[in-house]
Amino acid sequence: MGFFGRLFGNREMQAPRDEEVERMMARVLDLSPRLRMAQGHEARLRGAIAQAATHLRELVAGFAPARDLSPAGWASDSHVRAFFGAADDVSPALGRSTELFGLFDRQPGLSEAYAVLGMAMNERRTLGVAQERGVLRSDVAQTTLSFSDHQIRICGATEAELRQEIQRRMVDQLAIEALAGIADETARRDDLEQERALVAARLRLLGRQGIGMQSVLGGEVEVDAGELARLRAQREENDVALRSLGSRSEALDRQLERMCQVLADAGNLIRVARRSLRLSRMNVVLEGQGAEDGHTLDLEVARVPGDPPSERAFALVKVARVAVPKPRNLLDEAARLL
């Protein structure tokens, strides 16, 4: 049993079912259709995806249960209270989610939905008021925690369905990571081939000096032996770098190998950090004296790839249909203001 299994209880993590692996493989091939032309692609992908699926299932199974996200739940759930500054801030976050609207529209009989609430997490060092050794001081260094940019981009009719969709999105991310590496290699090959062509052209020009009209009219430019040697050495280095990439006929096989390597390395590429903090009702981190007060906030933080990469806190939430405000009709709103 892996780390998350030991941390969150004795879950029996069964090997992924064949149909799960097949669905994941279909998603990968949809993102990179050219891999279908590689010899033996199904067998090679299936083994790598099975490794990724085992890790992802264990990872997602370790996520905390969904919390009730609603203005009414703000007062009773310390985590929701920490995520939002006020109960009135919950409804706007729900109202911005087109995914929630779409799910409820597609399933009119659905009374509640499950979703991932993603947030930017901000830690700030400030000077605040605190009691130290019985004396009230106003210059005590404190760390305050706040959350912003609340987004709901993925949801499901049940919590199990939501967790399955999270796994599928993680497989998509692994495939994207692999495709980025493939694109870098292709770009490098193109750069090397362009550089080799430029160097070869320059060598030809140097070698032909004194030929043509110069041989008739004079004024030949003496060949720079030092530059000629430098260009020849540069071309040799270029050829070595090109050979290390293999021939273009082998490119498809290398792309498949790259995809398999990334999928098999899912344990290092897809990770979720967990933090446990003691917070006051004002989201001040309690340390040392006073840590017994307040409440415990268990955070799950995921790395979001990008340039540069970032980190986002998240929580699984349950949202009742009645808690989601109706979408505003902008034309009616404009008419009301006129």
Secondary structure, 3 states (H helix, E strand, C coil): CCHHHHHHCCCCCCCCCHHHHHHHHHHHHHHCHHHHHCCCHHHHHHHHHHHHHHHHHHHHHCCCCCEECCCCHHHHCHHHHHHCCCHHHHHHHHHCCHHHHHHHHHCCCCCEEEEEEEEEEEEEEEEEEEEECCEEEEEEEEEEEEEEEEEEEEEECCHHHHHHHHHHHHHHHHHHHHHHHHHHHHHHHHHHHHHHHHHHHHHHHHHCCCCCHHHHHCCCCCCCHHHHHHHHHHHHHHHHHHHHHCCHHHHHHHHHHHHHHHHHCHHHHCCEEEEEEEECCCCEECCCCCCCCCEEEEEEEEEECCCCCEEEEEEEEEEEHHHCCCCCCHHHHHHHHC
